[in-house]
Amino acid sequence: MSSERLGYLLVDHGSRRERANALLDDVATLVRNRLGSNAIVEAGHMEIATPSFADAFAKCVERGATKIVVHPFMLAPGRHVSEDLPRLASDAASAHEGVSFVMAAPLGKHEGVIDAVMDRCRAALGSDEA
């Protein structure tokens, strides 16, 4: 049996608008609720807002995570997802001996995202037309 303890780090770009940053905290709470109250789930931002990526990664480690799943809460596999986040994760992991990470894919065209798009379109129409 593996002695790894998983942590989940949801990360977005970060915004000057507090309401936009609070959304990621809300999503992290919803993920934590699905995984169970003892789950290690943190939210961090690449820039502009706090907590920073490095601080959120460190908090996962402080809470006992030995392997961290870094999930870019972004749609497309652009430069942030393919270059910046793996570099940030590698830098953060190197500061914590024995801690590793894996990168999750961005939201992209996941079936759940498509379902959400359709739900939002139907809501905009005020009906089930879409």
Secondary structure as GFF3:
##gff-version 3
##sequence-region A 1 130
A	DSSP	beta_strand	6	12	.	.	.	ID=ss1
A	DSSP	alpha_helix	18	35	.	.	.	ID=ss2
A	DSSP	beta_strand	40	45	.	.	.	ID=ss3
A	DSSP	alpha_helix	53	62	.	.	.	ID=ss4
A	DSSP	beta_strand	67	72	.	.	.	ID=ss5
A	DSSP	alpha_helix	79	79	.	.	.	ID=ss6
A	DSSP	pi_helix	80	84	.	.	.	ID=ss7
A	DSSP	alpha_helix	85	94	.	.	.	ID=ss8
A	DSSP	beta_strand	100	103	.	.	.	ID=ss9
A	DSSP	alpha_helix	111	125	.	.	.	ID=ss10
###
